[in-house]
Amino acid sequence: MKKKILLSLLFVCLVFVPFAYAHPPKDIEISYDPATKMLTALILHDTSNPSGHYIKRVDVGLNGKEIIREEISKQDNNNFQKVIYFIPDVKAGDKLSVEGYCSVSGKLEREITAE
């Protein structure tokens, strides 16, 4: 009986401990340059393993409609993922959003208004 309990506890630890270290992005810094029509997003996400725990997907929205979805295979470095997109259809007052998804657990979205 003790063996079954011990094995069950070991199994639970192996399954759930990685999630204890998982976290959504800390922040997303977004800028849009109307002269070049370039959107830049710096998705802050600390990790000790950018190949196994990383920003796996980035979605970009324009006025509430998704216009870009990018799947990413590993994070640029241990601290952030940087993405840059050419978006020619943005007008002053438009809302641009960026949503970053962690490969293990969590997501974060930020929005700016174009000038």
Secondary structure, 3 states (H helix, E strand, C coil): CHHHHHHHHHHHHHHHHHHHHCCCCCEEEEEEECCCCEEEEEEECCCCCCCCCCEEEEEEEECCEEEEEEECCCCCCCCEEEEEEECCCCCCCCEEEEEEEECCCCEEEEEEECC
